[in-house]
């Protein structure tokens, strides 16, 4: 399952396993559902055969408690309920090396400092936990070296080259914008 982030849409689906006194499964069309979010009834999602609930995380929402109750319309007293807790995660970017013959090395994310072992290295930025309401293609990238913009201002990868002196350090940073925020 995908992890929820702020501004994302979630669909929760209930699949109760209820059996009658003689061992028959209750059919999906014979169940009434009652959904609540943070102890507030979700009337538009509750009712006969409504086994799913759609809801949104707004910009300030950090967690949601979702509860569903399911009751058989044919078997009196036959019911089930469950509670699920959703905690939002913060979007993040991980960096990977893209080697010409091997491709992107997704097994080893580059964290902290990184030594250039070749004269040229391509780094790829991969976004995680972004809402896909507008799609990940809607992201814009702004690479900075020592706090100065690079010529590669909109790509999710950058090629780094070793300078003439073959030693030194640089600070590489990336700003990713989705819609209205960095």
TILO-278005 format. One line per field, with one value per residue: residue in one letter; x, y, z of N, C-alpha, C in turn. Coordinates in steps of 0.05 Angstrom, whole numbers, plus 32768, in hexadecimal, padded with zeros to 4 digits. Atoms other than C-alpha are relative to their C-alpha. Layout:
residues N
res	[A | ...]
n.u	[X | ...]
n.v	[Y | ...]
n.w	[Z | ...]
ca.u	[X | ...]
ca.v	[Y | ...]
ca.w	[Z | ...]
c.u	[X | ...]
c.v	[Y | ...]
c.w	[Z | ...]
//
This chain:
residues 182
res	[X | X | X | X | X | X | X | X | X | X | X | X | X | X | X | X | X | X | X | X | X | X | X | X | X | X | X | X | X | X | X | X | X | X | X | X | X | X | X | X | X | X | X | X | X | X | X | X | X | X | X | X | X | X | X | X | X | X | X | X | X | X | X | X | X | X | X | X | X | X | X | X | X | X | X | X | X | X | X | X | X | X | X | X | X | X | X | X | X | X | X | X | X | X | X | X | X | X | X | X | X | X | X | X | X | X | X | X | X | X | X | X | X | X | X | X | X | X | X | X | X | X | X | X | X | X | X | X | X | X | X | X | X | X | X | X | X | X | X | X | X | X | X | X | X | X | X | X | X | X | X | X | X | X | X | X | X | X | X | X | X | X | X | X | X | X | X | X | X | X | X | X | X | X | X | X | X | X | X | X | X | X]
n.u	[8011 | 7FF2 | 8001 | 800E | 7FF2 | 8013 | 800D | 8006 | 801B | 7FFF | 8018 | 7FFF | 8014 | 8007 | 8006 | 8007 | 8005 | 8015 | 800D | 801A | 8000 | 7FFC | 7FE5 | 7FFF | 7FF6 | 8013 | 7FFA | 7FF8 | 8018 | 8012 | 7FF2 | 8002 | 7FE6 | 8000 | 7FE5 | 7FFB | 7FE4 | 7FFA | 8019 | 8015 | 800D | 7FFC | 801A | 8000 | 7FF4 | 800E | 801A | 8003 | 7FEC | 7FEB | 7FE9 | 7FE8 | 8002 | 7FEC | 7FFC | 7FE8 | 7FEF | 7FFB | 7FE5 | 7FFA | 8005 | 7FE9 | 8009 | 801D | 800B | 8017 | 800D | 8016 | 8011 | 800F | 8015 | 8010 | 801C | 8010 | 7FFA | 8001 | 7FE9 | 7FE7 | 7FF1 | 7FE3 | 7FF6 | 7FE3 | 7FF5 | 7FE6 | 7FF3 | 7FEF | 7FED | 7FF3 | 7FE3 | 7FF5 | 7FF3 | 7FE3 | 7FF1 | 7FE7 | 7FEE | 7FF4 | 7FED | 8008 | 7FE8 | 8007 | 8004 | 8011 | 8019 | 8003 | 7FFB | 8014 | 7FF9 | 7FF0 | 8006 | 7FE9 | 8008 | 7FE8 | 7FEB | 7FFD | 7FE7 | 8000 | 7FEC | 7FFA | 8000 | 801B | 8014 | 801C | 8012 | 801C | 8011 | 801A | 8013 | 8010 | 8016 | 800D | 801B | 8001 | 8019 | 7FF9 | 7FEB | 7FE4 | 7FF5 | 8005 | 7FEB | 7FEA | 7FE7 | 7FEE | 7FE6 | 7FEE | 7FE5 | 7FF7 | 8016 | 8003 | 800F | 7FF1 | 800D | 8014 | 8013 | 801B | 7FFE | 7FFE | 7FE4 | 7FEB | 7FE6 | 7FEB | 7FE5 | 7FE9 | 7FF2 | 7FE4 | 7FEE | 8005 | 8008 | 8010 | 801B | 8016 | 8019 | 8015 | 801B | 8016 | 801B | 8015 | 8019 | 8019 | 8016 | 7FFD | 7FED | 7FE6]
n.v	[7FE8 | 7FE7 | 7FF1 | 7FE6 | 7FE7 | 7FE9 | 7FF9 | 8018 | 800C | 801C | 8011 | 8017 | 8014 | 8015 | 801B | 8010 | 801D | 8007 | 8019 | 8005 | 8015 | 801A | 8001 | 7FF3 | 7FE5 | 7FEA | 7FF4 | 7FE4 | 7FEF | 8002 | 7FF3 | 7FE3 | 7FF6 | 7FE6 | 7FF5 | 7FE7 | 7FF5 | 7FF2 | 8001 | 7FF1 | 8011 | 7FFA | 8007 | 8004 | 801A | 8015 | 800A | 801B | 8008 | 7FEC | 800D | 7FF0 | 7FE4 | 7FEF | 7FE8 | 7FF1 | 7FF3 | 7FE4 | 7FF7 | 8001 | 801A | 8011 | 801B | 8005 | 8019 | 8008 | 8017 | 800A | 8015 | 800E | 8010 | 800F | 7FF8 | 8018 | 800D | 7FED | 8002 | 8007 | 7FE7 | 7FFF | 7FE4 | 7FFE | 7FE5 | 7FFD | 7FE7 | 7FF6 | 7FEA | 7FF5 | 7FFF | 7FE9 | 8006 | 7FFF | 8005 | 8010 | 7FFE | 8019 | 7FFD | 800D | 8009 | 8003 | 801B | 800F | 7FF2 | 7FF4 | 8012 | 7FFB | 800F | 7FEF | 7FE4 | 7FF0 | 7FF0 | 7FF2 | 7FF9 | 8013 | 7FFC | 8005 | 8014 | 7FFE | 7FE4 | 7FF8 | 8011 | 7FF7 | 8005 | 7FFE | 7FFB | 800E | 7FF6 | 8013 | 7FF6 | 7FE9 | 8006 | 8003 | 7FF5 | 7FF4 | 8011 | 7FF9 | 7FF2 | 7FE4 | 7FF6 | 7FF1 | 8004 | 7FEA | 8009 | 7FEB | 8008 | 7FEA | 7FED | 7FF2 | 8011 | 800D | 7FFE | 8016 | 7FF6 | 800D | 801D | 800E | 800A | 7FED | 800C | 7FF2 | 8004 | 7FF9 | 7FE8 | 8003 | 8005 | 801C | 8002 | 7FEA | 8008 | 7FEF | 8006 | 8004 | 8001 | 8002 | 7FF8 | 800C | 7FF1 | 800D | 7FED | 7FE6 | 8000 | 800D]
n.w	[8000 | 8000 | 7FE7 | 8003 | 7FFC | 7FFF | 801A | 8010 | 7FFF | 7FF7 | 8002 | 7FEE | 8008 | 7FEC | 800B | 7FE8 | 8003 | 7FEC | 8006 | 7FF3 | 7FEC | 800D | 800C | 801A | 8000 | 8006 | 8019 | 7FFF | 8004 | 7FE9 | 7FEA | 7FFD | 7FF5 | 7FF2 | 7FFF | 7FF0 | 8002 | 7FE8 | 7FF1 | 800E | 8014 | 801D | 800A | 801D | 8006 | 7FF1 | 800A | 800C | 8013 | 8002 | 7FF3 | 8002 | 7FF7 | 800B | 7FF0 | 8007 | 7FEC | 8008 | 7FFC | 7FE3 | 7FF5 | 7FFB | 7FFC | 8002 | 7FF6 | 8011 | 7FF4 | 8010 | 7FF5 | 8015 | 7FF4 | 8013 | 8000 | 7FFE | 7FE7 | 7FEA | 7FEE | 800D | 8008 | 7FFC | 8002 | 8000 | 7FFF | 800D | 7FFB | 8016 | 7FFA | 8018 | 8001 | 800E | 8019 | 7FFF | 8019 | 7FFD | 8016 | 8008 | 8016 | 801A | 800E | 801C | 8009 | 7FED | 7FFB | 7FE6 | 7FEA | 7FEC | 7FE7 | 7FEE | 8000 | 7FF8 | 7FE9 | 7FF5 | 8014 | 8016 | 800F | 801D | 8006 | 801C | 8009 | 8004 | 7FF2 | 8002 | 7FE9 | 8006 | 7FE8 | 8001 | 7FEC | 7FF1 | 7FEF | 800A | 8009 | 801D | 800A | 801A | 800C | 7FFA | 8017 | 7FFA | 7FEE | 800C | 7FF2 | 8000 | 7FF6 | 7FF8 | 7FF8 | 7FEE | 7FFE | 801A | 8013 | 8015 | 801A | 8001 | 7FEC | 7FFF | 8003 | 7FE7 | 7FFD | 8004 | 8005 | 7FF2 | 800B | 7FEF | 8009 | 8009 | 7FE9 | 7FF8 | 7FE4 | 7FF6 | 7FF8 | 8009 | 7FF3 | 8014 | 7FF4 | 8013 | 7FF8 | 8011 | 7FFD | 800B | 7FFD | 7FF3 | 7FEA | 8002]
ca.u	[8000 | 8016 | 8026 | 7FF9 | 8015 | 7FF5 | 7FC6 | 7FBC | 7F7C | 7F6F | 7F3E | 7F33 | 7F0F | 7EEC | 7EEA | 7EC6 | 7EC5 | 7E83 | 7E62 | 7E1A | 7E07 | 7E08 | 7E4E | 7E3B | 7E61 | 7E39 | 7E36 | 7E55 | 7E11 | 7DF2 | 7E1C | 7E11 | 7E50 | 7E5A | 7E9A | 7EB7 | 7EF5 | 7F12 | 7ED0 | 7EA8 | 7E74 | 7E83 | 7E3B | 7E4A | 7E73 | 7E45 | 7E0A | 7DF4 | 7E2D | 7E5C | 7E9B | 7ECC | 7ED9 | 7EFE | 7F1E | 7F54 | 7F8E | 7F90 | 7FCF | 7FCA | 7FB5 | 7FEA | 7FC2 | 7F7C | 7F56 | 7F26 | 7EF3 | 7EC2 | 7E89 | 7E67 | 7E24 | 7DFD | 7DB7 | 7DA0 | 7DC0 | 7DAC | 7DE8 | 7E1C | 7E4F | 7E99 | 7EC2 | 7F09 | 7F33 | 7F6E | 7F9F | 7FBF | 7FFD | 8018 | 8060 | 808B | 80A0 | 80EA | 811D | 8152 | 818E | 81AA | 81E6 | 81D6 | 820E | 8211 | 8215 | 81EE | 81B8 | 819D | 81B7 | 8177 | 8197 | 81C2 | 81A4 | 81DA | 81D3 | 8202 | 8244 | 8256 | 829B | 82A1 | 82C6 | 82C5 | 82CF | 8285 | 824A | 81FF | 81D1 | 8187 | 8154 | 8118 | 80DC | 80B9 | 8077 | 805E | 8014 | 8005 | 7FC6 | 7FE9 | 801B | 8065 | 8071 | 8059 | 8097 | 80CC | 8115 | 8146 | 818E | 81C0 | 820C | 8228 | 81E5 | 81EA | 81B8 | 81D3 | 81C5 | 819D | 8161 | 8126 | 8140 | 813C | 8185 | 81C6 | 820B | 8245 | 828C | 82CE | 82F1 | 8337 | 8357 | 8339 | 8329 | 82FC | 82B5 | 8273 | 822F | 81F9 | 81B0 | 816E | 812B | 80EE | 80AE | 8069 | 8034 | 803B | 8073 | 80BD]
ca.v	[8000 | 8047 | 8073 | 80B0 | 80F6 | 813A | 814E | 8105 | 80E0 | 809D | 8066 | 8034 | 7FF3 | 7FC5 | 7F7B | 7F5C | 7F10 | 7F02 | 7EBE | 7EAC | 7E7B | 7E42 | 7E55 | 7E79 | 7EB8 | 7EF9 | 7F15 | 7F59 | 7F75 | 7F62 | 7F90 | 7FD6 | 7FFF | 8037 | 8060 | 8093 | 80BF | 80D7 | 80C5 | 80EF | 80C9 | 80C6 | 80C6 | 80CA | 808A | 8063 | 8038 | 7FFA | 7FD8 | 8014 | 7FEC | 8025 | 806B | 80A2 | 80DB | 810F | 8125 | 8171 | 819A | 8199 | 8150 | 8124 | 80E7 | 80C9 | 8094 | 8070 | 8040 | 8014 | 7FE9 | 7FB5 | 7F95 | 7F5F | 7F73 | 7F2A | 7F10 | 7F38 | 7F47 | 7F31 | 7F69 | 7F79 | 7FB8 | 7FCF | 800D | 8024 | 805B | 8084 | 80AE | 80DC | 80D9 | 8112 | 8112 | 8105 | 8100 | 80C9 | 80CC | 8092 | 808A | 807A | 8052 | 8051 | 8006 | 7FEF | 8024 | 8042 | 8021 | 8020 | 7FF1 | 8029 | 806D | 80A3 | 80C3 | 80F7 | 8103 | 80E1 | 80D9 | 80E0 | 80A1 | 80B0 | 80EF | 80F1 | 80D8 | 80DD | 80E3 | 80D7 | 80F3 | 80C7 | 80E6 | 80BD | 80CA | 8101 | 8105 | 80EF | 8118 | 813E | 8107 | 8104 | 8120 | 8162 | 8169 | 819E | 8197 | 81CD | 81B5 | 81E0 | 81D8 | 8202 | 8226 | 823C | 8223 | 81F3 | 81F3 | 81B3 | 81D4 | 81A7 | 8160 | 812A | 8117 | 813D | 812D | 8140 | 8148 | 8149 | 818C | 8198 | 8195 | 814F | 8160 | 818B | 818A | 81A6 | 81A9 | 818C | 8199 | 8190 | 81B3 | 818E | 81B4 | 8194 | 81C7 | 81FD | 81E8 | 81D5]
ca.w	[8000 | 7FF4 | 802F | 803A | 8034 | 803F | 8006 | 7FF0 | 7FE3 | 8004 | 7FF5 | 802D | 801B | 804D | 803F | 807A | 8082 | 80A5 | 80A8 | 80B8 | 80EF | 80BC | 80A2 | 8062 | 8051 | 8051 | 800B | 7FFE | 7FE8 | 802B | 8056 | 8071 | 8081 | 80B2 | 80A9 | 80DA | 80D4 | 8115 | 8137 | 8105 | 80DC | 8091 | 807A | 8030 | 8034 | 8062 | 804F | 802A | 8003 | 800D | 801C | 800D | 8027 | 8002 | 802A | 8023 | 804E | 804E | 8057 | 80A4 | 80AD | 80CD | 80E0 | 80D7 | 80FD | 80CF | 80EB | 80C5 | 80DE | 80B2 | 80C3 | 809F | 8089 | 808B | 80CB | 8108 | 8135 | 8102 | 80FC | 80F9 | 8102 | 80FA | 8107 | 80DD | 80ED | 80B5 | 80C4 | 808F | 8079 | 8060 | 8017 | 800C | 7FD4 | 7FCF | 7FA2 | 7F7A | 7F4B | 7F02 | 7EE3 | 7E97 | 7E8F | 7ECD | 7ED3 | 7F13 | 7F52 | 7F7B | 7FAF | 7FCC | 7FDA | 7FE0 | 8025 | 8041 | 801E | 7FDD | 7FBD | 7F72 | 7F5E | 7F14 | 7EEB | 7EDF | 7F08 | 7EFB | 7F37 | 7F33 | 7F65 | 7F75 | 7F98 | 7FCE | 7FF1 | 7FC4 | 7FB5 | 7F6F | 7F66 | 7F2E | 7F1F | 7F2D | 7EE7 | 7F05 | 7F31 | 7F22 | 7F37 | 7F4A | 7F53 | 7F79 | 7F80 | 7FBA | 7FBD | 7F74 | 7F3F | 7F0C | 7EC1 | 7ECC | 7EED | 7EDC | 7ED6 | 7F0B | 7EFE | 7EFD | 7EE2 | 7F0F | 7EF5 | 7F1A | 7F15 | 7EF9 | 7F3F | 7F4B | 7F94 | 7FBE | 7FD7 | 7FBE | 7FDE | 7FB1 | 7FC2 | 7FA0 | 7FA7 | 7F8D | 7F82 | 7F7A | 7F6C | 7FA0 | 7FCF | 7FD4]
c.u	[8011 | 7FFD | 7FF2 | 8011 | 7FEA | 7FF7 | 7FFA | 7FE4 | 8003 | 7FE6 | 8005 | 7FEA | 7FFD | 7FF9 | 7FFA | 7FFB | 7FEC | 7FF2 | 7FE6 | 8003 | 8005 | 801A | 8002 | 800C | 7FEA | 8009 | 8005 | 7FE8 | 7FEC | 800B | 7FFB | 8019 | 7FFB | 801D | 8002 | 801D | 8004 | 7FE7 | 7FEA | 7FF4 | 8006 | 7FE6 | 7FFF | 800C | 7FF2 | 7FE6 | 8002 | 8015 | 8016 | 8019 | 801A | 7FFA | 8017 | 8003 | 801B | 800F | 8003 | 801D | 8008 | 7FFC | 8019 | 7FF8 | 7FE1 | 7FFA | 7FE7 | 7FF5 | 7FE8 | 7FF2 | 7FF0 | 7FEB | 7FF0 | 7FE3 | 7FEE | 8003 | 8001 | 8018 | 801A | 800D | 801E | 8008 | 801E | 8008 | 801B | 800A | 8012 | 8011 | 800D | 801E | 8008 | 800C | 801E | 800B | 8018 | 8010 | 800D | 8014 | 7FF5 | 8019 | 7FF9 | 7FFA | 7FED | 7FE5 | 8000 | 8004 | 7FEC | 8005 | 800E | 7FF9 | 8019 | 7FF6 | 8019 | 8013 | 8004 | 801A | 7FFD | 8017 | 8009 | 8001 | 7FE4 | 7FED | 7FE4 | 7FF1 | 7FE3 | 7FF1 | 7FE6 | 7FEE | 7FF0 | 7FEC | 7FF6 | 7FE4 | 8000 | 7FE7 | 8005 | 8015 | 801C | 800D | 7FFE | 8015 | 8014 | 8018 | 8011 | 801A | 8011 | 801B | 800C | 7FEC | 7FFB | 7FF1 | 8012 | 7FF2 | 7FEA | 7FEA | 7FE6 | 8001 | 8001 | 801B | 8013 | 801A | 8015 | 801B | 8015 | 800E | 801D | 8013 | 7FFC | 7FFB | 7FF1 | 7FE4 | 7FEC | 7FE7 | 7FEA | 7FE5 | 7FEB | 7FE6 | 7FED | 7FE6 | 7FEA | 7FEA | 8009 | 8016 | 801A | 8003]
c.v	[8019 | 800E | 801B | 8018 | 8016 | 8006 | 7FE7 | 7FF7 | 7FE2 | 7FF3 | 7FE8 | 7FED | 7FEC | 7FE6 | 7FED | 7FE2 | 7FF9 | 7FE6 | 7FFD | 7FE9 | 7FE4 | 7FFF | 800D | 801D | 8014 | 800D | 801E | 8013 | 7FFE | 800D | 801E | 8009 | 801B | 8008 | 8018 | 8007 | 8011 | 8004 | 8011 | 7FEE | 800A | 7FF7 | 7FFA | 7FE5 | 7FE9 | 7FF8 | 7FE4 | 7FFC | 8015 | 7FF7 | 8010 | 801C | 800F | 8019 | 800C | 8008 | 801D | 8007 | 7FFD | 7FE4 | 7FF0 | 7FE3 | 7FFF | 7FE5 | 7FFA | 7FE6 | 7FF8 | 7FE9 | 7FF4 | 7FEE | 7FF2 | 8009 | 7FE7 | 7FF1 | 8014 | 7FFB | 7FF8 | 8019 | 7FFD | 801D | 7FFF | 801E | 8000 | 801C | 8007 | 8017 | 8009 | 7FFE | 8018 | 7FF7 | 8002 | 7FF9 | 7FEF | 8002 | 7FE5 | 8006 | 7FF1 | 7FFA | 7FFA | 7FE4 | 7FF0 | 800D | 800B | 7FEB | 8006 | 7FF1 | 8012 | 801E | 800F | 8013 | 800D | 8008 | 7FE9 | 8007 | 7FFA | 7FED | 8000 | 801D | 800C | 7FED | 800D | 7FF8 | 8004 | 8004 | 7FF1 | 800A | 7FE9 | 800E | 801B | 7FF8 | 8000 | 800B | 800D | 7FF0 | 8009 | 800F | 801F | 800C | 8011 | 7FFE | 8018 | 7FF8 | 8018 | 7FF3 | 8018 | 8017 | 8010 | 7FEE | 7FF5 | 8005 | 7FEB | 8006 | 7FF1 | 7FE2 | 7FF2 | 7FF2 | 8017 | 7FF1 | 8012 | 7FF9 | 8009 | 8018 | 7FFA | 7FF9 | 7FE4 | 7FFD | 8018 | 7FF5 | 8014 | 7FF7 | 7FFF | 7FFF | 8001 | 800A | 7FF4 | 800E | 7FF0 | 8014 | 801A | 8000 | 7FF2 | 7FEE]
c.w	[8000 | 801B | 7FFC | 8006 | 8001 | 7FE3 | 7FEF | 8005 | 8007 | 7FFB | 8012 | 7FF8 | 8016 | 7FF2 | 8018 | 7FF9 | 8016 | 7FF6 | 8010 | 8014 | 7FF3 | 7FEF | 7FE5 | 8002 | 7FF9 | 7FE6 | 8003 | 7FFD | 8016 | 8019 | 8000 | 800F | 800D | 8004 | 8012 | 7FFC | 8018 | 8011 | 7FF5 | 7FEB | 7FE3 | 7FF2 | 7FE2 | 7FF8 | 800D | 7FF3 | 7FF4 | 7FEA | 7FFA | 800F | 7FFD | 8009 | 7FF3 | 8012 | 7FF8 | 8019 | 7FF6 | 8008 | 801E | 800C | 8003 | 8003 | 8000 | 800D | 7FF1 | 800C | 7FED | 800F | 7FE9 | 800E | 7FEA | 8001 | 8003 | 801A | 8016 | 8013 | 7FF4 | 7FF6 | 8005 | 7FFF | 8002 | 8000 | 7FF3 | 8005 | 7FE9 | 800B | 7FE7 | 8002 | 7FF0 | 7FE6 | 8003 | 7FE5 | 8007 | 7FE6 | 7FFA | 7FE9 | 7FE8 | 7FF1 | 7FE3 | 7FF7 | 8012 | 8006 | 801D | 8016 | 8017 | 801B | 8014 | 7FFC | 800A | 8016 | 800B | 7FEB | 7FEC | 7FF2 | 7FE3 | 7FF9 | 7FE3 | 7FF8 | 7FFC | 800D | 7FFC | 8018 | 7FF8 | 801A | 7FFC | 8016 | 800D | 8011 | 7FF7 | 7FF8 | 7FE2 | 7FF4 | 7FE4 | 7FF2 | 8007 | 7FE9 | 8005 | 8013 | 7FF0 | 8013 | 7FFD | 800E | 8007 | 8007 | 800F | 8000 | 7FE6 | 7FED | 7FEB | 7FE5 | 7FFD | 8014 | 8001 | 7FFE | 801B | 8003 | 7FFA | 7FFB | 800E | 7FF4 | 8013 | 7FF4 | 7FF8 | 8017 | 800C | 801E | 8009 | 8007 | 7FF5 | 800F | 7FEB | 800F | 7FEA | 800D | 7FED | 8006 | 7FF4 | 8004 | 800C | 8016 | 7FF9 | 8018]
//
